[in-house]
């Protein structure tokens, strides 16, 4: 029994310095700049529905939201006239995985402050599996959609 314990301890202590050496060598390499949208998007901690008004037609807003969802690794599962439902890819972690969130976005043509536009209501729903590692993406996706709309504006 002592030999097995000693062997297991030796393996563990030998494995840690090796993994640290590879991490150290990766730190020494020049960082590669990220150009995709997910590099800019960070999930938030807000709960519940998040609302925004965009002074753009519904079709243009919907297209911007879909692009923003793709940037956050969401895949659109349901696409109706006034609602989108998308699910985020799962990621396996050492202790807790992440991903698997469902983002539900509703669109409504409305008028605010004399300007016609689209009201967007987004909510992140977390699943049972991996709930601890799941984040709220509603604000991040809406922020990116706003940036997409401003860039596309002539």
C-alpha positions as CSV (number, residue, x, y, z in Angstrom):
1,X,0.0,0.0,0.0
2,X,2.9,2.4,0.8
3,X,4.5,1.7,-2.6
4,X,1.2,2.6,-4.4
5,X,0.9,5.8,-2.4
6,X,4.5,6.7,-2.9
7,X,4.2,6.1,-6.6
8,X,1.1,8.2,-6.9
9,X,2.7,11.0,-5.0
10,X,5.7,10.9,-7.2
11,X,3.6,11.0,-10.4
12,X,1.6,14.0,-9.1
13,X,4.7,16.0,-8.1
14,X,6.4,15.3,-11.4
15,X,3.3,16.2,-13.4
16,X,2.9,19.7,-11.8
17,X,6.3,21.1,-12.7
18,X,5.8,19.9,-16.3
19,X,2.4,21.5,-16.7
20,X,3.9,24.7,-15.1
21,X,6.8,24.7,-17.6
22,X,4.5,24.6,-20.6
23,X,2.3,27.3,-19.2
24,X,5.4,29.4,-18.5
25,X,6.6,28.9,-22.1
26,X,3.2,29.9,-23.4
27,X,3.4,33.1,-21.4
28,X,6.7,34.0,-23.0
29,X,5.3,33.8,-26.5
30,X,3.9,37.0,-28.1
31,X,0.1,37.2,-27.6
32,X,-1.9,36.9,-30.7
33,X,-4.5,39.5,-31.2
34,X,-8.1,38.3,-31.2
35,X,-10.2,39.7,-34.0
36,X,-13.5,38.0,-33.6
37,X,-16.5,39.5,-31.7
38,X,-16.3,37.0,-28.8
39,X,-13.0,38.6,-27.7
40,X,-14.9,41.8,-27.0
41,X,-17.9,40.2,-25.4
42,X,-17.9,39.5,-21.7
43,X,-20.9,37.9,-20.0
44,X,-22.6,39.9,-17.2
45,X,-24.1,39.0,-13.8
46,X,-27.5,40.7,-14.4
47,X,-30.7,38.7,-13.8
48,X,-34.0,38.9,-15.6
49,X,-35.0,40.5,-18.8
50,X,-32.9,43.2,-20.4
51,X,-34.6,45.8,-22.6
52,X,-33.2,48.1,-25.3
53,X,-34.6,50.5,-27.9
54,X,-32.9,50.7,-31.3
55,X,-34.0,53.4,-33.8
56,X,-33.8,50.9,-36.7
57,X,-36.3,48.8,-38.5
58,X,-37.1,45.3,-37.0
59,X,-35.4,43.4,-39.8
60,X,-32.1,45.3,-39.4
61,X,-32.1,44.9,-35.6
62,X,-32.8,41.2,-35.9
63,X,-29.9,40.7,-38.3
64,X,-27.6,42.6,-35.9
65,X,-28.7,40.5,-32.9
66,X,-28.2,37.3,-34.9
67,X,-24.6,38.4,-35.8
68,X,-24.0,39.3,-32.1
69,X,-25.3,35.9,-31.0
70,X,-22.9,34.1,-33.4
71,X,-20.0,36.1,-32.0
72,X,-20.8,34.7,-28.5
73,X,-21.0,31.2,-29.8
74,X,-24.8,31.0,-29.8
75,X,-26.6,28.9,-32.4
76,X,-30.2,30.0,-33.4
77,X,-32.6,27.2,-32.7
78,X,-36.0,29.0,-33.3
79,X,-36.5,32.0,-35.5
80,X,-40.0,33.4,-35.7
81,X,-41.1,36.9,-36.9
82,X,-40.8,38.5,-33.5
83,X,-38.7,36.1,-31.4
84,X,-35.4,34.3,-31.5
85,X,-34.2,31.5,-29.3
86,X,-30.5,30.5,-29.4
87,X,-28.4,28.0,-27.4
88,X,-24.7,28.5,-26.6
89,X,-22.1,25.7,-27.1
90,X,-21.0,23.8,-24.0
91,X,-17.4,24.0,-22.9
92,X,-15.8,21.4,-20.7
93,X,-13.8,22.7,-17.8
94,X,-11.6,21.1,-15.2
95,X,-14.0,21.4,-12.4
96,X,-17.1,23.1,-13.8
97,X,-18.1,23.4,-17.5
98,X,-19.6,26.5,-19.0
99,X,-22.0,27.1,-21.8
100,X,-25.4,25.6,-22.5
101,X,-27.3,28.9,-21.8
102,X,-30.4,29.7,-23.8
103,X,-30.9,33.3,-25.0
104,X,-34.5,34.3,-25.8
105,X,-34.9,37.6,-27.6
106,X,-38.2,39.3,-28.4
107,X,-38.7,42.1,-30.9
108,X,-41.5,44.7,-31.1
109,X,-41.8,47.6,-33.4
110,X,-42.6,50.7,-31.4
111,X,-42.0,54.5,-31.1
112,X,-39.9,56.1,-28.4
113,X,-39.2,59.8,-28.1
114,X,-40.8,60.5,-31.5
115,X,-38.5,58.0,-33.2
116,X,-39.7,54.8,-34.8
117,X,-37.7,51.8,-34.0
118,X,-37.6,48.4,-32.4
119,X,-37.8,47.4,-28.7
120,X,-35.7,44.4,-27.9
121,X,-36.2,42.3,-24.8
122,X,-33.6,39.6,-24.1
123,X,-33.3,37.1,-21.3
124,X,-30.7,34.4,-20.6
125,X,-32.0,31.2,-19.3
126,X,-29.7,28.8,-17.5
127,X,-30.0,25.0,-17.6
128,X,-29.7,22.5,-14.8
129,X,-26.4,20.9,-16.1
130,X,-23.4,23.2,-15.6
131,X,-25.5,25.9,-14.0
132,X,-22.6,27.1,-11.8
133,X,-20.5,27.9,-14.9
134,X,-23.2,29.5,-16.9
135,X,-23.4,33.3,-17.3
136,X,-25.9,35.9,-18.4
137,X,-25.3,37.0,-22.0
138,X,-28.3,39.2,-22.7
139,X,-26.5,42.6,-22.1
140,X,-23.3,41.4,-23.9
141,X,-25.3,40.4,-27.0
142,X,-27.4,43.6,-27.0
143,X,-24.3,45.7,-26.6
144,X,-22.6,44.0,-29.6
145,X,-25.8,44.3,-31.6
146,X,-25.8,48.1,-30.9
147,X,-22.2,48.2,-32.1
148,X,-23.1,46.2,-35.2
149,X,-25.9,48.7,-36.0
150,X,-23.7,51.7,-35.5
151,X,-21.0,50.3,-37.8
152,X,-23.6,49.5,-40.5
153,X,-25.2,52.9,-40.3
154,X,-24.3,55.0,-43.4
